[in-house]
Amino acid sequence: MPGESLNKQARRIALIVGGTFFMVLLDSAIIATSLPRMAQTFDVKPVELSIGISIYLLSVAAFVPLAGWLSDRFGARRIFLFSIVLFSLASVACGVAGNLWEFVLARAVQGLGGALMTPIGRVLVLNHAPKTELVRAMSVITWPALTAPVIGPVIGGFITTYFSWRWNFLINLPLGLIAFILVLRLIPSTPPVGRRAFDPKGFVLSASALICLLLGLESLAHQWIGWAPAGILAAVGGLLGWVAIRHFHHVSQPLLNLRTFRIHTFAITNISAGTYVRMGINATPFLLPLLLQLGFGYTPVEAGSYVFVYFLGNLGMKTVTTAALKCFGFRNVLVINGVLCGVSICACATFAPEIPKLVIMAILFFAGLTRSMQYTALNTLSFADVPAALRSSASTLSSMLMQIAMVLAIAMSAILLNVSRVLSQRDTLALMDFSVAFAVMGLVVAGASLAFLRLPKDAGAEVSGHDEM
């Protein structure tokens, strides 16, 4: 039947796009484990290689505002194919780099590919998935963001230890080739939406704002520069962002169409409550390995076993997400599950070496379950009411805000750890500092989730299939 054929096509496209997302996110997650070996190869200090992480982040920040315009101007599938080729070839360049600066240049090009791939891949899914399939489709393309940060360090460590750090990047060539062929053969061509003029001023302003804001937040988290310069840099980014918003409101053909924020479901899941929820949830994968290694004295392998349980919880919820949203609706799920998610993060504040391992693993598994449900519900409701003409801008804006939330999570976690340490007059981090960070981030998630009570009872009902009657 035609409906069955369309549903199968939507699921197939979501799987292909999700696979490419996983390639990109895994690449970002595994690099940290390779830094010591890479430093030996390039004959530099490991801390100097942090520029390879930073330049990728800044490249993504600079070019992600272009994604929506390129998608509309040249067609989503064409730009998606281009981003796969660019990312794959840049990965090879990273893998064969002979010195630090060759590696940094290749990472910058990789960032351009990643900046285009994520928002445009989401547009492809939105364009081909009917609303009745949107929950399943968004669930598929959400799992890479949930799993890659968790399993990436494990995979990266294995490849670096038993093969070479270079294969962490070279493996993207065959993966990229497979993705390119699948997209070319299985995803229908998408014609350009329109030929609107390019907005150079909007691009410069938005790119500069994101670069300054994210670099400032990253500097606060990793202490690359002093607290004052980092704070000033983040403030400059915020000011440039305000100027960019004013510009987008006053030009006839803006690079980013801010009318998307007039859609209540998109605004609440991406700006207000959604940003705080994502920030709190993203803090856990950052804090957990540090807690287990610095607070418990565990080896990376021992810590990895607990992180793996957290990862299993993320996967376990995938089988019931669609049914839960249909039964309870987006509003109830986002409120109730969000509060439970916050409580589970707060529960991590009680972790101590004397707590039975099974209890810790049970809490982490539950935290993974609620994290997965909240992410899928947020990402699906974001686009439930977005019309076709605004999808490219909506996807670009959503990607930008998600990136900000992710960096905010690390920055705020680092600030909480250091403030707790300083107030306790200690030179090194202790178990109490992690307890404070987990408790605050958990309360942020629970409190922000209550804001979803402002949603109407039938929010996203066409997508979830929920019936209040």
N, C-alpha and C positions, 0 to 999 in steps of 0.2 A: 504494500500500500504506500502511497506517496508520503503520508505522515511518518511511517516507519523509516522510509528512506531518508527523509529530512533529519529525523532524530539521529540516525546512524551517522549521517554526514556531520552533524553538529558535534557529536561525541568524538568523531575521528579528528576533526579540526582542533578541538580542545586538547586532545592527547598530543597532537603534533606540536602545538604551540606550548603546551606545558613542558614537553620534552626539551624544547629550545630554551625555555626559561630555566629549567634545571641545569642545563649546560652553563649558562651565564652565571647563575647564583652559586653553583658548585665551584666554579673557577674563582669567584671572589672569596669563598669560604676556605679553600684549601691553601691559599698562598701563605697564610700566617705560619703554618707548620713547616714550610719550606725555607723560611728566611735564613736560619743558620747555615744551611748547606749552600744556599744561593750566595750568601756573604763570602763563604770560602771560595766559591768559584770566581766571583768578581773581585776578590781581595779587598773587601771593604768590611766595615763593622756592621753587624746585623741591624743596628738602629738606623743606619743610613739607608737601608732598603725599605724603610717605612715610606719613603717617597714613592715607591712603586704602588703602595696601597692608596696613598693620598692622591697621586696624579690620576688614578683611575676614577676615584670619587669625584674629583674636580672636573674631569672630562665628561662624565655622565651629567653632572650638574650644569655644565656649560651647554651641552647639546640636547638635553631632553626637551627643552621648550620648542625645538625644531620639529619634533616628531609629528605633532598634529598637522602642521602646515604641509610637511612633505607627504604625509599620508593623503591629505585632501588633494594636493597638487598633482601627484604622480600615481596614486593608487596604493592602497595598503599592502597588497601582496607584493608588488614590485619593490617597495621600500623594505619590507620584511625580508625578502630574499637578499637584497643588498646588505642589510644588517648582518645576516648570517654569514655571508661571504667575508665581510669586513672583519667581523669578530673572529672567525676561524683563521684567516690569514694573519691577523694581528697576534693570535695565540701562538702560531708557528714562529712568528718573529720573536715573541717572548721566550719561546723554548730554545731558540738557537742564538739568542743574544750573547755577545762575547764580552760585554762590559755593562756597567750599571746604566749608562746613558742610553745605550741601545735598548735596554730593557724598559727604561722609563718611557722612551718614545713609543715603543710598541704597546705599552700599557695605556698610553693616552689614546691611541687609535682603537684599542680594545674598548675603552670607555665610550667612544663614539658609537661603536656597534651596539654595545649594551644599552646606551641611552635611547636608541631608536627601536630596538627589538621589543622591549617590554611593553611600552604603551601601544605600539602598532600591532603586536601580537594579540593584545586584548581587544583591539578594534576588530580584528579578523574574527575572533570568537563572537563578539557582540553582533557583528553583521550577519553571521550564519546560524546563530542559535535562536530558535523561537523562544518566547518568554517562558513557555512551559518547560524548556530544557535549560534555562539559564542557571538555575541552582546547581545542577549537575556539571554544567560546563565550567562555571566559575570555581566549583570545588576542585575540578581537575587542574586548572591553571593556578590554584592557590597552593597546592601541595608542595611545589618546589620551594616556595618562600618559607614553608614550615619545616621542610626536611633538610634542605641543602646546608643551612647554617649549623645543623646538628651533626650530620654525618660527614660534612665536608672535611673537617679537621682529621677525622679518623681515616678517611680515604687518602687525603693528602699525606698524612704521616706514613701510611703503608707504602704508597708509591715512592715517596722520598727515601724511605729506609731500604726498600728492597730493589728499587730500580734507580731512578734519578729524578731530581726535582724537575728536570726539563720535561718529563712525561706528563706532569700535571698540566702542562700547556699543550704539548704536542698531541695529546689524546683528543683535543678539540677539533683537529682536522678531520679525522674520520667521522666523528659525531656531527660536525657541521655539514659534511658532505651528505650524510644520510638525511639530515634535517632538510637540506636544500632540495634533494630529490623528492622527498615526501611532500614538501610544500608545493613544489612545481607540479607534481602529478595529482595530488589529492585535494588541494585547496583551490577553489575556483578563482579566476582572475577578478579583481575588483577595479572597476573604472574610477578615474579621478572624480572626486565630489565637486570640485570647482577650481577655477583658476584665479583665486584671489591673490592680490599683490602681496609680495613679501614685506614684512614690517621690520626693517633693520633696527630701528630705535627700540622697538619692543624686545627684539632678540638680545641686544646688547644689555638693556636694563635687566631683563629677567635672568639672563645668564650670569651677569655680574652679581646680582642679588643672591642667587643660589650659591655661587662660588664663595662669596664672602661669608654668608651665613653658615654654610656647612663647614668651611675651613675653620671658622671661629669656634663652632661647636666641637669639631674634632680636636682642635687644639686644647679646648677646655678639658676634654675627656682624656687625652693622651699627654697633655702638658708639653707639647712641642715648643710653645712659646709661653711667656708669662701669662698669669691670669688676666691682668689688665689689658695687654694687647689682644688676647683672644676675645675678651668681652667686647672690646671696641670693634674688632673685626666683625663679630656677630651682629653688633648694633648697626654697623654700616650696612651689612646685608639686609637687615630689617628695614632700614631707611630706603635703600634702593628698591626693595620689594614694594614699599608703599608708593614710590614714584612710578614704578612699573604698572601697578594697579591703576593709578590715576591715568597713565598713558593709555592703557587698554580700554578704559572707559570713554576716552575722548577721541579715538580714531575710528574711522568708518570700517576699516578692515584690520582689526588687531591680530597679532600673532596668536594670542590665546583669547578665546571667546568666554568672557566671565559671566555671560548669561546663564551658564551652567549652574552657577551657585544660587540662582533663584529657585532651583529645583530643591525642595525641602529635603528629600531623602538623600540626594547627593551631598548637599551642604552639611547635614548633621553627621553623615558617616565619613566625611573627609576633612572637615575643618574643625568643628567644635568637639563633640564627644568622641568622634572617631580618631582624631589625632591623639587625644589623651589615652584612649584605650590601647591603640597600637604602641604608643610609647611605653606604657607599663608592661605590656605583653612582651615586647622586644627586649626588655631589660633582662628577662630570665635567662635566655641563652648566653648572655654576656656575663651575668653574675654567677651562674651555677658552676661553671668550670673553675672560676677563680675561688669560690667558696670551698669547693672540694679539695683543691690543691693547696691553697694558702691557709684556709681555716682548719681543714681536716688533715692536711699533710699527705693526701693521696697522690699517687703517681698519675701521670696523664692517662694511662691505660685504665686504672681503677676509676678515675673520674669519668672516663668515657663510658663505662658500663652503666653509670647512673644517667648520663646524658642520653644513652640509647633507650632507656626505659621511657624517658620523656618523649623521645622520638616515636616510640611505639604508641604512646597515648595520642599523638597527633594523627597517626594512621588509623587508629581504632575508631575514631569518631566519624570517619568518612562514610562508613556504611549506613549511618543513621541520620546524617545531616538533612538530607532531602525530606525524609519522613517527619523529622522533628519540626522543620519549618512548615510543612503542610499541616501538621496537627496543631501547632501552637501559634504560628505566625511570626513574622520578623520582630515585631515589637516585644512580644513576650520572651522570645529566645534571646534577643540582644540584652534585655534587662536582667532576666533571671540567670541565664548562662554567664552574662558579664559579671554579675555579683559573685557567682560561684568561682569564676575565673580569678577575680580579685582576691577572694578568700583563700584559694589554693596558693596564690603567690605569697600572700601573707603567711600562710602555713610554712613556707620555706624559711621564714625568719626563725622558726623554732628548731631548725636543724642543728644538731650537735653530734660529736663523735659517739656519745653514749646512746643515742637514739637507735633502736633496732633498724637494720638495713632494710628490712621488708616494709617497715612503716614509711621510711623515706622514699622508697621506690613506689609505694602505693600513692603517696601524695604527688610525686612527680608524674606518675601515669595519669592521675586525675587532672593535674594541671595541663598535661598535654591534650587530654580530651577536650577540656573547656577552651583551650587556646585555639584548637582546630575549628571548633564550632563557631567561635566568635569571629575568627578571620573570614571564614566562608560566608557567614551571614552579612558581615560588613561589606565585603567585596561584591556580593551579589546585589544587595539592596542599593549600593552606590549607583548602579547603572539601570535599575529597574524602571525608572521613569525618564531616562535620558533619551530624547528623540534621535533618530539617525543622523540628522544634520549636525548635532552637537557631540557625537560620540568621540571623534578624534580629539577635540579640545578637552572633553571630559576625561578621557583616558590619559592624556598628557598631564593635566592638572592633578589627577589622582596619583600618577607616578611621582610627580614632584613632591606632593604632600606626604606620600608614604616614605620617600627617601628622607625627608626632613624628620618625620616621626622616628625613623630608625636611628638616625644620628643623635636625635634628642634623647633617645633611650640610653644610649651609651654615655653621652655627656652628663645627663642627670644622675645616672648610676655612679659614675666616677666622682661627681661632685658630692653626692651623699656619702660615699665611702670616705672621701678625704675630709669632709666636714666632721663626720663622726670621729675619725681618727684624731683630728686636731683638737676637738673639744675634749676628748679623753686623754689628751697630752701624751700620745704614743707616737713613736717614729715609724712603726710598721702597722699594717692592717691586722685586725683581730676579728674573731668570730662575731663580736658585737656589732662591728661596722657593717657586716653583711646582713645581719638581722635588721638593722635600721633601714638599709637600702631596700631589702625585700618587703618590709612592712610598708614603707612609704609608697613604693611602686604598686603594691597590691591594693592599697587604699585608693590610689589614683584610678586604677582600673574599675574597682567597684563603684566609686563615686561617679565617675564619668558615665558608666553604664546606666545609672539611674536617669541620666538626661534623655535616654531613648524613650522614656515615658511620654515625652512630648510628641512622639510619632502617633499618627492616627492608628486605630486598631486594625484597619485594613491596609496599612502600608505594605506595598509590594505584594498584595494578595494575588494579583494576576500572575506573578512570577512563582510564588510559593504554592499557590493552589489552596491557601487557607480560607476557610469559610467560617465567619463569625456566627452564622445562624445555626 
